[in-house]
Amino acid sequence: MRYVLLAYEPATAGELSDEGWAAQVADTVALEAGLGDELLAREVLADVDTATTVRVRGGEVAVTDGPFAETAEVLGGFLLVEAADLDAAIAIARRWPAARSGSVEVRPVSA
């Protein structure tokens, strides 16, 4: 079964030292290398300041700069993995550095 793992980082993550980011990146690269065929896709998202939000209400389109809402955590990236079940997907999520500094949402992908 396919699962998407969504990494939410603290909105203040940009304040990490260069060494802190380097360690997180190295740990993530090691995790991804260890997944092998389980890893189907991965992407890191651009900074939340680059987001554009689109809303359609009553046929009217509103486009605004920035994220939908101010939050304590922002979506930083995702992994798409193949896992036997939810427990296997959680085992992958708990190894991702994002789970230590923020949170990782695990969600099954609909067929």
CYANA upper distance limits for C-alpha pairs under 8 A (distance plus 0.5 A):
  1 MET  CA     82 GLU  CA      6.09
  1 MET  CA     83 ALA  CA      6.03
  1 MET  CA     84 ALA  CA      6.45
  1 MET  CA     85 ASP  CA      7.07
  1 MET  CA    108 PRO  CA      8.01
  1 MET  CA    109 VAL  CA      8.28
  2 ARG  CA     80 LEU  CA      7.44
  2 ARG  CA     81 VAL  CA      6.13
  2 ARG  CA     82 GLU  CA      5.04
  2 ARG  CA     83 ALA  CA      6.71
  2 ARG  CA    108 PRO  CA      6.59
  2 ARG  CA    109 VAL  CA      6.04
  3 TYR  CA     80 LEU  CA      6.34
  3 TYR  CA     81 VAL  CA      5.92
  3 TYR  CA     82 GLU  CA      6.88
  3 TYR  CA     83 ALA  CA      7.56
  3 TYR  CA     89 ALA  CA      7.29
  3 TYR  CA    106 VAL  CA      7.12
  3 TYR  CA    107 ARG  CA      5.99
  3 TYR  CA    108 PRO  CA      4.82
  3 TYR  CA    109 VAL  CA      5.80
  4 VAL  CA     78 PHE  CA      7.20
  4 VAL  CA     79 LEU  CA      6.25
  4 VAL  CA     80 LEU  CA      5.01
  4 VAL  CA     81 VAL  CA      6.86
  4 VAL  CA    106 VAL  CA      6.46
  4 VAL  CA    107 ARG  CA      5.89
  4 VAL  CA    108 PRO  CA      6.83
  4 VAL  CA    109 VAL  CA      7.04
  5 LEU  CA     78 PHE  CA      5.92
  5 LEU  CA     79 LEU  CA      5.60
  5 LEU  CA     80 LEU  CA      6.82
  5 LEU  CA     81 VAL  CA      8.20
  5 LEU  CA     93 ALA  CA      7.24
  5 LEU  CA    104 VAL  CA      6.64
  5 LEU  CA    105 GLU  CA      6.08
  5 LEU  CA    106 VAL  CA      5.18
  5 LEU  CA    107 ARG  CA      7.01
  6 LEU  CA     75 LEU  CA      7.45
  6 LEU  CA     76 GLY  CA      8.24
  6 LEU  CA     77 GLY  CA      6.65
  6 LEU  CA     78 PHE  CA      5.09
  6 LEU  CA     79 LEU  CA      7.28
  6 LEU  CA    104 VAL  CA      5.86
  6 LEU  CA    105 GLU  CA      5.49
  6 LEU  CA    106 VAL  CA      7.04
  7 ALA  CA     75 LEU  CA      6.35
  7 ALA  CA     76 GLY  CA      6.10
  7 ALA  CA     77 GLY  CA      5.92
  7 ALA  CA     78 PHE  CA      6.32
  7 ALA  CA     98 ALA  CA      6.30
  7 ALA  CA     99 ALA  CA      7.93
  7 ALA  CA    102 GLY  CA      7.94
  7 ALA  CA    103 SER  CA      6.56
  7 ALA  CA    104 VAL  CA      5.12
  7 ALA  CA    105 GLU  CA      7.12
  8 TYR  CA     73 GLU  CA      6.12
  8 TYR  CA     74 VAL  CA      5.69
  8 TYR  CA     75 LEU  CA      4.99
  8 TYR  CA     76 GLY  CA      6.17
  8 TYR  CA     77 GLY  CA      8.08
  8 TYR  CA     98 ALA  CA      7.41
  8 TYR  CA    102 GLY  CA      6.09
  8 TYR  CA    103 SER  CA      5.70
  8 TYR  CA    104 VAL  CA      6.53
  8 TYR  CA    105 GLU  CA      8.23
  9 GLU  CA     13 ALA  CA      6.76
  9 GLU  CA     73 GLU  CA      5.68
  9 GLU  CA     74 VAL  CA      5.96
  9 GLU  CA     75 LEU  CA      6.96
  9 GLU  CA     76 GLY  CA      6.67
  9 GLU  CA     98 ALA  CA      7.01
  9 GLU  CA    101 SER  CA      7.05
  9 GLU  CA    102 GLY  CA      5.03
  9 GLU  CA    103 SER  CA      7.15
 10 PRO  CA     72 ALA  CA      6.33
 10 PRO  CA     73 GLU  CA      4.72
 10 PRO  CA     74 VAL  CA      6.80
 10 PRO  CA    101 SER  CA      7.74
 10 PRO  CA    102 GLY  CA      6.20
 11 ALA  CA     71 THR  CA      7.60
 11 ALA  CA     72 ALA  CA      5.85
 11 ALA  CA     73 GLU  CA      5.33
 11 ALA  CA     74 VAL  CA      6.18
 12 THR  CA     16 LEU  CA      8.36
 16 LEU  CA     20 GLY  CA      6.25
 16 LEU  CA     21 TRP  CA      6.84
 17 SER  CA     21 TRP  CA      6.87
 18 ASP  CA     22 ALA  CA      6.55
 19 GLU  CA     23 ALA  CA      6.64
 20 GLY  CA     24 GLN  CA      6.84
 21 TRP  CA     25 VAL  CA      6.57
 22 ALA  CA     26 ALA  CA      6.58
 23 ALA  CA     27 ASP  CA      6.63
 24 GLN  CA     28 THR  CA      6.61
 24 GLN  CA     97 PRO  CA      6.40
 24 GLN  CA     98 ALA  CA      8.36
 25 VAL  CA     29 VAL  CA      6.59
 26 ALA  CA     30 ALA  CA      6.69
 27 ASP  CA     31 LEU  CA      6.70
 27 ASP  CA     96 TRP  CA      7.99
 27 ASP  CA     97 PRO  CA      6.96
 28 THR  CA     32 GLU  CA      6.65
 28 THR  CA     96 TRP  CA      6.65
 28 THR  CA     97 PRO  CA      6.83
 29 VAL  CA     33 ALA  CA      6.60
 30 ALA  CA     34 GLY  CA      6.68
 31 LEU  CA     35 LEU  CA      6.92
 31 LEU  CA     95 ARG  CA      7.50
 31 LEU  CA     96 TRP  CA      7.20
 32 GLU  CA     36 GLY  CA      7.62
 32 GLU  CA     39 LEU  CA      7.34
 35 LEU  CA     39 LEU  CA      6.15
 37 ASP  CA     82 GLU  CA      8.36
 38 GLU  CA     81 VAL  CA      5.77
 38 GLU  CA     82 GLU  CA      5.26
 38 GLU  CA     83 ALA  CA      7.19
 39 LEU  CA     79 LEU  CA      7.66
 39 LEU  CA     80 LEU  CA      6.71
 39 LEU  CA     81 VAL  CA      5.14
 39 LEU  CA     82 GLU  CA      7.03
 40 LEU  CA     79 LEU  CA      8.09
 40 LEU  CA     80 LEU  CA      5.81
 40 LEU  CA     81 VAL  CA      5.78
 40 LEU  CA     82 GLU  CA      7.35
 41 ALA  CA     79 LEU  CA      6.30
 41 ALA  CA     80 LEU  CA      5.44
 41 ALA  CA     81 VAL  CA      7.59
 42 ARG  CA     77 GLY  CA      8.02
 42 ARG  CA     78 PHE  CA      6.15
 42 ARG  CA     79 LEU  CA      4.93
 42 ARG  CA     80 LEU  CA      6.68
 43 GLU  CA     77 GLY  CA      6.02
 43 GLU  CA     78 PHE  CA      6.15
 43 GLU  CA     79 LEU  CA      7.30
 44 VAL  CA     76 GLY  CA      6.60
 44 VAL  CA     77 GLY  CA      4.75
 44 VAL  CA     78 PHE  CA      7.19
 45 LEU  CA     75 LEU  CA      8.15
 45 LEU  CA     76 GLY  CA      5.83
 45 LEU  CA     77 GLY  CA      5.58
 46 ALA  CA     50 THR  CA      7.15
 46 ALA  CA     76 GLY  CA      8.08
 47 ASP  CA     51 ALA  CA      8.08
 47 ASP  CA     76 GLY  CA      8.14
 48 VAL  CA     66 GLY  CA      7.33
 48 VAL  CA     67 PRO  CA      6.98
 48 VAL  CA     74 VAL  CA      7.58
 48 VAL  CA     75 LEU  CA      8.37
 49 ASP  CA     65 ASP  CA      8.46
 49 ASP  CA     66 GLY  CA      6.08
 49 ASP  CA     67 PRO  CA      7.82
 50 THR  CA     65 ASP  CA      8.04
 50 THR  CA     66 GLY  CA      6.90
 51 ALA  CA     65 ASP  CA      6.75
 51 ALA  CA     66 GLY  CA      5.14
 51 ALA  CA     67 PRO  CA      5.94
 52 THR  CA     63 VAL  CA      7.41
 52 THR  CA     64 THR  CA      6.28
 52 THR  CA     65 ASP  CA      5.11
 52 THR  CA     66 GLY  CA      5.62
 52 THR  CA     67 PRO  CA      6.85
 53 THR  CA     63 VAL  CA      6.22
 53 THR  CA     64 THR  CA      5.80
 53 THR  CA     65 ASP  CA      6.78
 53 THR  CA     66 GLY  CA      6.90
 53 THR  CA     67 PRO  CA      6.53
 53 THR  CA     68 PHE  CA      6.40
 54 VAL  CA     61 VAL  CA      7.55
 54 VAL  CA     62 ALA  CA      6.31
 54 VAL  CA     63 VAL  CA      5.15
 54 VAL  CA     64 THR  CA      7.16
 55 ARG  CA     61 VAL  CA      6.28
 55 ARG  CA     62 ALA  CA      5.71
 55 ARG  CA     63 VAL  CA      7.05
 56 VAL  CA     60 GLU  CA      5.91
 56 VAL  CA     61 VAL  CA      5.02
 56 VAL  CA     62 ALA  CA      6.82
 57 ARG  CA     61 VAL  CA      7.18
 73 GLU  CA    102 GLY  CA      7.73
 81 VAL  CA     89 ALA  CA      8.05
 82 GLU  CA     89 ALA  CA      8.40
 83 ALA  CA     88 ALA  CA      6.12
 83 ALA  CA     89 ALA  CA      6.06
 84 ALA  CA     88 ALA  CA      6.53
 84 ALA  CA     89 ALA  CA      8.17
 85 ASP  CA     89 ALA  CA      6.94
 86 LEU  CA     90 ILE  CA      6.59
 86 LEU  CA    108 PRO  CA      8.37
 87 ASP  CA     91 ALA  CA      6.69
 88 ALA  CA     92 ILE  CA      7.03
 89 ALA  CA     93 ALA  CA      6.77
 89 ALA  CA    106 VAL  CA      7.61
 90 ILE  CA     94 ARG  CA      6.57
 90 ILE  CA    106 VAL  CA      7.42
 91 ALA  CA     95 ARG  CA      7.26
 92 ILE  CA     96 TRP  CA      7.32
 93 ALA  CA     99 ALA  CA      7.42
 93 ALA  CA    104 VAL  CA      6.81
 93 ALA  CA    106 VAL  CA      7.82
 94 ARG  CA     99 ALA  CA      6.49
 94 ARG  CA    104 VAL  CA      8.41
 95 ARG  CA     99 ALA  CA      7.90
 96 TRP  CA    100 ARG  CA      8.10
 97 PRO  CA    101 SER  CA      7.21
 98 ALA  CA    102 GLY  CA      5.89
 98 ALA  CA    103 SER  CA      6.45
 98 ALA  CA    104 VAL  CA      6.98
 99 ALA  CA    103 SER  CA      4.95
 99 ALA  CA    104 VAL  CA      5.86
